[in-house]
Amino acid sequence: MKKIFLLPLCAVSLILWPAISPAGSWNVITSEEFVEKLSDKSQTETETQQLGNLQIVRQKLPKVTIHVLFKSGSTEIADSFSKKQLEEIGKALSSPGLLKYRFEIAGHTDSIGSEATNLKLSQQRSDAIKDYLYLKHSISLERLEAIGYGESMPISSNDTKEGRAKNRRVVIKRLK
C-alpha cells in the first residue's frame, strides 16, 4: 500500500471565541504559550484517509483557542480582556520563533443578519485585527492576510446563544 504524506497549507489555527472555564472566567493565552503551540517544536498529529489502495496521511498541527470580543455589529474591540489577548498575539507574532511564517486572519460570524452583511462584517473584523497587529506591533503586512468568511463556516449550531457566540470568531492560521 502506498502512503502519501501531505503538509497542509493552513494547518495551525487559533479560534478566537470564548474559552470559558467552569468558574465562568477567561484566561489570556500568553505570547509564550502561543509561540510554543505554533512553533516547529510543537508535537504534531496525523490524520489518515483511505482512497482505494492509496493511503493519504496529512499532518495536523495544534490549535490554540483564544477570545476576542467585538462590539455588536462593529469592528471595535469590546473589552480590556480582548485588548490584552491581542497584545499577546502581537508579541507572539513578533517573536523570533514565528518571524518566518505568514498568517491568515479569517473572520467568521453567526447567522443573525443577512449573509451579505455578515460577510462584510467578518472581512472588516479580520482587517481590523490585521491593522492592529501592523500598527501596534509593526508586523509586516506581507505576513498577514485578512479574509472574511461570514457565516459560511459555523463550528457550532446557530440555534443557541452559546453556539452563536462560538461562531463569532476570528481564526488565525499559520501558512507555509
ROBAKOL-487729 format. One record per residue: residue number from 0; residue in one letter; x, y, z of N, C-alpha, C in turn. Coordinates in Angstrom, 1 decimal, decimal comma. Example, Ala and Ser with C-alpha at 12.3 -4.5 7.8 and 13.67 -1.06 7.14 Angstrom:
% ROBAKOL-487729
R    n  res     nc1     nc2     nc3    cac1    cac2    cac3     cc1     cc2     cc3
R    0    A    13,2    -5,7     7,8    12,3    -4,5     7,8    13,2    -3,3     7,8
R    1    S    12,8    -2,2     7,1    13,7    -1,1     7,1    12,9     0,0     7,9
This chain:
% ROBAKOL-487729
R    n  res     nc1     nc2     nc3    cac1    cac2    cac3     cc1     cc2     cc3
R    0    M     0,8    -1,2     0,0     0,0     0,0     0,0     0,9     1,2     0,0
R    1    K     0,6     2,2    -0,9     1,4     3,4    -0,9     0,9     4,4     0,1
R    2    K     1,8     5,2     0,7     1,5     6,2     1,7     2,0     7,5     1,1
R    3    I     1,1     8,5     1,2     1,5     9,9     0,8     1,4    10,8     2,0
R    4    F     2,4    11,5     2,2     2,4    12,5     3,4     2,3    13,9     2,8
R    5    L     1,2    14,6     3,2     0,9    15,9     2,8     1,0    16,9     3,9
R    6    L     1,7    18,0     3,7     1,7    19,0     4,7     0,6    20,1     4,3
R    7    P    -0,3    20,3     5,2    -1,4    21,2     4,9    -0,9    22,7     4,8
R    8    L    -1,5    23,5     3,9    -1,1    24,9     3,8    -1,5    25,7     5,0
R    9    C    -2,7    25,4     5,5    -3,2    26,2     6,6    -3,4    25,2     7,8
R   10    A    -2,4    24,8     8,4    -2,5    23,7     9,4    -2,8    24,2    10,8
R   11    V    -2,2    25,3    11,2    -2,4    25,7    12,6    -3,4    26,8    12,6
R   12    S    -4,3    26,7    13,5    -5,3    27,7    13,6    -5,6    28,1    15,1
R   13    L    -5,9    29,3    15,3    -6,3    29,9    16,6    -7,7    30,3    16,4
R   14    I    -8,6    29,8    17,2   -10,0    30,2    17,1   -10,3    31,2    18,2
R   15    L   -10,7    32,3    17,8   -11,0    33,4    18,8   -12,4    33,4    19,2
R   16    W   -12,7    32,7    20,2   -14,1    32,7    20,8   -14,0    32,4    22,2
R   17    P   -15,0    32,5    23,0   -14,9    32,4    24,5   -14,3    31,1    24,9
R   18    A   -13,2    31,1    25,7   -12,7    30,0    26,3   -13,1    30,1    27,8
R   19    I   -14,2    29,5    28,1   -14,8    29,7    29,4   -14,5    28,5    30,3
R   20    S   -13,9    28,8    31,5   -13,6    27,8    32,5   -14,9    27,5    33,3
R   21    P   -15,0    26,4    34,1   -16,2    26,1    34,8   -16,6    27,3    35,7
R   22    A   -15,6    28,1    36,1   -15,9    29,2    37,0   -16,5    30,4    36,2
R   23    G   -16,5    30,3    34,9   -17,0    31,4    34,1   -16,0    32,5    33,7
R   24    S   -14,8    32,2    34,0   -13,7    33,3    33,7   -12,9    32,8    32,5
R   25    W   -12,3    33,8    31,8   -11,5    33,6    30,6   -10,0    33,7    31,0
R   26    N    -9,2    32,9    30,4    -7,8    33,0    30,6    -7,1    33,6    29,4
R   27    V    -6,3    34,6    29,5    -5,5    35,1    28,4    -4,4    34,1    28,1
R   28    I    -4,3    33,7    26,8    -3,3    32,9    26,3    -2,0    33,8    26,1
R   29    T    -1,0    33,4    26,8     0,2    34,3    26,8     1,0    34,1    25,5
R   30    S     1,8    35,1    25,2     2,6    35,0    24,0     3,5    33,8    24,0
R   31    E     4,0    33,4    25,1     4,9    32,3    25,3     4,1    31,0    24,9
R   32    E     2,9    30,9    25,4     2,0    29,7    25,1     1,7    29,7    23,6
R   33    F     1,4    30,9    23,1     1,1    31,0    21,6     2,2    30,5    20,8
R   34    V     3,5    31,0    21,1     4,6    30,6    20,3     4,9    29,1    20,5
R   35    E     4,8    28,6    21,7     5,0    27,2    21,9     4,1    26,3    21,1
R   36    K     2,8    26,7    21,0     1,8    25,9    20,2     2,1    26,0    18,7
R   37    L     2,6    27,2    18,2     2,7    27,4    16,8     4,1    27,1    16,3
R   38    S     5,1    26,9    17,1     6,4    26,6    16,7     6,6    25,3    16,1
R   39    D     7,8    25,1    15,4     8,1    23,8    14,8     8,3    22,7    15,9
R   40    K     8,6    23,2    17,1     8,9    22,2    18,2     7,6    21,6    18,7
R   41    S     6,5    22,1    18,4     5,2    21,6    18,9     5,0    20,2    18,3
R   42    Q     4,5    19,3    19,1     4,2    18,0    18,7     3,0    18,0    17,7
R   43    T     3,2    17,2    16,6     2,1    17,2    15,6     1,4    15,9    15,6
R   44    E     0,2    15,9    15,1    -0,6    14,7    14,9    -0,8    14,4    13,5
R   45    T    -1,3    13,2    13,1    -1,6    13,0    11,7    -3,0    12,5    11,6
R   46    E    -3,5    12,7    10,4    -4,9    12,2    10,0    -4,8    11,4     8,8
R   47    T    -5,4    10,2     8,8    -5,2     9,3     7,7    -6,6     9,1     6,9
R   48    Q    -6,5     9,1     5,6    -7,7     8,9     4,7    -7,3     7,8     3,7
R   49    Q    -8,2     6,9     3,6    -8,1     5,8     2,6    -8,8     6,1     1,3
R   50    L    -8,1     6,1     0,2    -8,7     6,2    -1,1    -8,3     5,0    -2,0
R   51    G    -9,2     4,0    -2,0    -8,9     2,8    -2,7    -7,7     2,1    -2,1
R   52    N    -6,6     1,8    -2,8    -5,4     1,2    -2,3    -4,4     2,3    -1,9
R   53    L    -4,8     3,5    -1,9    -3,9     4,6    -1,6    -4,2     5,2    -0,2
R   54    Q    -3,3     5,3     0,7    -3,5     5,9     2,0    -2,8     7,3     2,0
R   55    I    -3,6     8,3     2,4    -3,1     9,7     2,4    -3,0    10,0     3,9
R   56    V    -1,8    10,5     4,3    -1,6    10,9     5,7    -1,3    12,4     5,7
R   57    R    -2,1    13,1     6,4    -2,0    14,6     6,5    -1,5    14,9     7,9
R   58    Q    -0,6    15,9     7,9    -0,1    16,4     9,2    -1,1    17,4     9,8
R   59    K    -1,5    17,3    11,0    -2,4    18,2    11,7    -1,6    18,9    12,8
R   60    L    -1,4    20,2    12,7    -0,7    20,9    13,7    -1,7    21,4    14,8
R   61    P    -1,2    21,7    16,0    -2,1    22,0    17,1    -2,9    23,3    16,9
R   62    K    -3,9    23,5    17,7    -4,8    24,6    17,7    -4,7    25,3    19,1
R   63    V    -4,9    26,6    19,1    -5,0    27,3    20,4    -6,3    28,1    20,3
R   64    T    -7,1    28,1    21,4    -8,3    28,8    21,4    -8,1    30,1    22,3
R   65    I    -8,4    31,2    21,7    -8,4    32,5    22,5    -9,7    33,3    22,2
R   66    H    -9,9    34,3    23,0   -11,1    35,1    22,9   -10,9    36,5    22,6
R   67    V   -11,6    37,0    21,6   -11,6    38,5    21,2   -13,0    38,8    21,0
R   68    L   -13,5    39,8    21,7   -14,9    40,2    21,6   -15,0    41,6    20,9
R   69    F   -15,9    41,7    19,9   -16,1    42,9    19,2   -17,5    43,5    19,7
R   70    K   -17,6    44,8    19,7   -18,9    45,4    19,9   -19,9    44,9    18,8
R   71    S   -21,2    44,8    19,2   -22,1    44,3    18,2   -22,2    45,0    16,9
R   72    G   -22,1    44,3    15,8   -22,2    44,9    14,5   -21,0    45,9    14,2
R   73    S   -19,9    45,7    14,9   -18,8    46,7    14,8   -17,5    46,0    14,7
R   74    T   -16,5    46,8    14,4   -15,1    46,3    14,3   -14,3    46,8    15,6
R   75    E   -15,0    47,5    16,5   -14,4    48,0    17,7   -14,2    46,9    18,7
R   76    I   -13,0    46,7    19,3   -12,8    45,7    20,3   -13,6    46,1    21,6
R   77    A   -14,3    45,2    22,1   -15,3    45,5    23,1   -14,8    45,6    24,6
R   78    D   -13,7    44,9    24,9   -13,3    44,9    26,3   -11,8    44,9    26,5
R   79    S   -11,4    45,1    27,7    -9,9    45,1    28,0    -9,3    43,7    27,9
R   80    F   -10,1    42,7    28,3    -9,6    41,3    28,1    -9,2    41,1    26,7
R   81    S   -10,0    41,4    25,7    -9,7    41,2    24,3    -8,5    42,0    23,9
R   82    K    -8,4    43,2    24,4    -7,2    44,0    24,1    -5,9    43,4    24,6
R   83    K    -6,0    42,8    25,8    -4,8    42,1    26,4    -4,5    40,9    25,5
R   84    Q    -5,5    40,2    25,0    -5,3    39,0    24,2    -4,6    39,4    22,9
R   85    L    -5,1    40,5    22,3    -4,4    40,9    21,0    -3,0    41,4    21,3
R   86    E    -2,7    41,9    22,4    -1,3    42,3    22,8    -0,5    41,0    22,8
R   87    E    -1,0    40,0    23,4    -0,2    38,7    23,5     0,0    38,1    22,1
R   88    I    -1,0    38,2    21,2    -0,9    37,7    19,9     0,2    38,5    19,1
R   89    G     0,2    39,8    19,3     1,2    40,7    18,7     2,6    40,4    19,1
R   90    K     2,8    40,2    20,4     4,1    39,8    21,0     4,5    38,5    20,4
R   91    A     3,6    37,5    20,3     4,0    36,2    19,7     4,4    36,3    18,3
R   92    L     3,6    37,0    17,5     3,9    37,0    16,0     5,1    37,8    15,8
R   93    S     5,6    38,7    16,7     6,8    39,4    16,6     8,0    38,7    17,1
R   94    S     7,8    37,5    17,7     8,9    36,8    18,3     9,7    36,1    17,3
R   95    P    11,0    35,9    17,5    11,9    35,3    16,6    11,4    33,9    16,1
R   96    G    10,8    33,1    16,9    10,3    31,8    16,5     9,2    31,8    15,5
R   97    L     8,5    32,9    15,3     7,4    32,9    14,4     7,6    33,9    13,2
R   98    L     8,8    34,5    13,2     9,1    35,5    12,1     9,1    35,0    10,7
R   99    K     9,4    33,7    10,6     9,5    33,1     9,2     8,1    32,7     8,6
R  100    Y     7,0    32,9     9,4     5,7    32,4     9,0     4,8    33,6     8,5
R  101    R     3,9    33,2     7,7     2,8    34,1     7,3     1,5    33,6     8,0
R  102    F     0,5    34,4     8,2    -0,7    34,1     8,9    -1,9    34,6     8,1
R  103    E    -2,9    33,7     8,1    -4,2    34,2     7,6    -5,1    34,5     8,8
R  104    I    -5,7    35,7     8,7    -6,7    36,1     9,7    -8,0    36,0     9,1
R  105    A    -8,8    35,0     9,6   -10,1    34,6     9,0   -11,2    35,0     9,9
R  106    G   -12,0    35,9     9,4   -13,2    36,4    10,2   -14,4    35,6     9,9
R  107    H   -15,2    35,3    11,0   -16,4    34,5    10,9   -17,5    35,1    11,8
R  108    T   -18,7    34,9    11,4   -19,9    35,4    12,1   -20,9    34,3    12,4
R  109    D   -21,9    34,7    13,2   -23,0    33,8    13,4   -24,0    34,1    12,2
R  110    S   -25,2    33,5    12,2   -26,1    33,6    11,1   -27,2    34,7    11,3
R  111    I   -27,0    35,5    12,4   -28,0    36,6    12,6   -27,7    37,7    11,6
R  112    G   -28,7    38,2    10,9   -28,5    39,2     9,9   -28,4    38,6     8,6
R  113    S   -28,2    39,4     7,5   -28,2    38,9     6,2   -26,8    38,3     5,9
R  114    E   -26,7    37,4     5,0   -25,5    36,8     4,6   -24,5    37,8     4,1
R  115    A   -25,0    38,8     3,3   -24,1    39,8     2,7   -23,5    40,7     3,8
R  116    T   -24,4    41,1     4,8   -23,9    41,9     5,9   -22,9    41,1     6,7
R  117    N   -23,1    39,9     7,0   -22,2    39,1     7,8   -20,8    38,9     7,1
R  118    L   -20,9    38,7     5,8   -19,6    38,6     5,0   -18,8    39,8     5,1
R  119    K   -19,5    41,0     4,9   -18,8    42,3     5,0   -18,2    42,5     6,4
R  120    L   -19,0    42,2     7,5   -18,6    42,4     8,8   -17,4    41,5     9,2
R  121    S   -17,4    40,3     8,7   -16,3    39,4     9,0   -15,0    39,8     8,3
R  122    Q   -15,1    40,4     7,1   -13,9    40,9     6,5   -13,4    42,2     7,2
R  123    Q   -14,3    43,0     7,6   -13,9    44,2     8,4   -13,3    43,9     9,7
R  124    R   -13,7    42,9    10,4   -13,1    42,5    11,7   -11,8    41,9    11,4
R  125    S   -11,6    41,0    10,4   -10,3    40,4    10,2    -9,3    41,5     9,7
R  126    D    -9,8    42,5     8,9    -9,0    43,7     8,6    -8,6    44,5     9,8
R  127    A    -9,5    44,6    10,7    -9,2    45,4    12,0    -8,1    44,7    12,8
R  128    I    -8,1    43,4    12,9    -7,1    42,7    13,6    -5,7    42,8    12,8
R  129    K    -5,8    42,7    11,5    -4,6    42,9    10,7    -4,0    44,2    10,9
R  130    D    -4,8    45,3    10,9    -4,4    46,7    11,1    -3,8    46,8    12,5
R  131    Y    -4,4    46,3    13,5    -4,0    46,4    14,8    -2,6    45,8    15,0
R  132    L    -2,4    44,6    14,4    -1,1    43,9    14,5     0,0    44,7    13,8
R  133    Y    -0,3    45,3    12,7     0,6    46,1    11,9     0,9    47,4    12,7
R  134    L    -0,1    48,1    13,1     0,1    49,4    13,8     0,7    49,3    15,2
R  135    K     0,3    48,4    16,0     0,7    48,3    17,4     2,0    47,4    17,5
R  136    H     2,2    46,5    16,6     3,4    45,6    16,8     4,3    45,5    15,6
R  137    S     4,1    46,4    14,6     4,9    46,5    13,4     5,1    45,2    12,7
R  138    I     4,0    44,4    12,7     4,1    43,1    12,0     3,9    43,4    10,5
R  139    S     4,8    43,0     9,7     4,7    43,3     8,2     3,4    42,8     7,6
R  140    L     2,8    43,7     6,8     1,5    43,4     6,2     1,7    42,2     5,2
R  141    E     2,9    42,0     4,7     3,1    40,8     3,8     3,0    39,5     4,6
R  142    R     3,1    39,5     5,9     3,0    38,3     6,7     1,5    38,0     7,1
R  143    L     0,6    39,0     6,8    -0,8    38,9     7,3    -1,7    39,0     6,1
R  144    E    -2,7    38,0     6,1    -3,7    38,0     5,0    -5,1    37,9     5,7
R  145    A    -5,9    39,0     5,5    -7,2    39,0     6,2    -8,3    38,6     5,2
R  146    I    -9,1    37,6     5,6   -10,2    37,1     4,8   -11,5    37,0     5,6
R  147    G   -12,6    37,4     5,1   -13,9    37,3     5,8   -14,7    36,2     5,2
R  148    Y   -15,1    35,3     6,0   -15,9    34,1     5,6   -17,4    34,2     6,0
R  149    G   -17,7    35,3     6,7   -19,1    35,5     7,1   -19,6    34,3     7,9
R  150    E   -20,8    33,8     7,6   -21,5    32,8     8,3   -21,3    31,4     7,7
R  151    S   -20,4    31,3     6,7   -20,3    30,1     5,8   -19,6    28,9     6,5
R  152    M   -18,9    29,1     7,6   -18,2    28,0     8,2   -18,5    27,9     9,7
R  153    P   -19,7    27,6    10,1   -20,0    27,5    11,5   -19,3    26,3    12,2
R  154    I   -18,9    26,5    13,4   -18,4    25,4    14,2   -19,3    24,9    15,2
R  155    S   -20,5    25,6    15,3   -21,5    25,2    16,3   -22,9    25,6    15,7
R  156    S   -23,9    25,2    16,4   -25,3    25,5    15,9   -25,6    27,0    16,2
R  157    N   -26,2    27,6    15,2   -26,7    29,0    15,4   -28,0    29,0    16,1
R  158    D   -28,6    27,9    16,5   -29,9    27,9    17,2   -29,8    28,3    18,7
R  159    T   -28,6    28,3    19,2   -28,5    28,7    20,6   -27,5    29,9    20,8
R  160    K   -27,7    30,6    21,9   -26,9    31,8    22,2   -25,4    31,4    22,3
R  161    E   -25,2    30,3    22,9   -23,8    29,7    23,1   -23,2    29,3    21,8
R  162    G   -23,9    28,7    20,9   -23,5    28,3    19,6   -23,1    29,5    18,7
R  163    R   -24,0    30,5    18,8   -23,7    31,7    18,0   -22,5    32,4    18,5
R  164    A   -22,2    32,4    19,8   -21,0    33,0    20,4   -19,8    32,3    19,9
R  165    K   -19,8    31,0    19,7   -18,7    30,3    19,2   -18,4    30,6    17,7
R  166    N   -19,5    30,8    17,0   -19,4    31,1    15,6   -18,9    32,5    15,3
R  167    R   -19,0    33,4    16,2   -18,5    34,8    16,0   -17,0    34,7    16,5
R  168    R   -16,1    34,5    15,5   -14,7    34,3    15,9   -13,8    34,8    14,8
R  169    V   -12,6    34,9    15,1   -11,5    35,1    14,1   -10,5    33,9    14,3
R  170    V   -10,2    33,3    13,2    -9,3    32,2    13,2    -8,0    32,6    12,6
R  171    I    -6,9    32,5    13,3    -5,6    32,8    12,7    -4,9    31,5    12,4
R  172    K    -4,5    31,4    11,1    -3,9    30,1    10,6    -2,5    30,4    10,2
R  173    R    -1,6    29,5    10,6    -0,2    29,6    10,1    -0,2    29,1     8,7
R  174    L     0,4    29,9     7,8     0,6    29,5     6,4     2,0    29,1     6,2
R  175    K     2,2    28,2     5,2     3,6    27,7     4,9     4,2    28,7     3,9
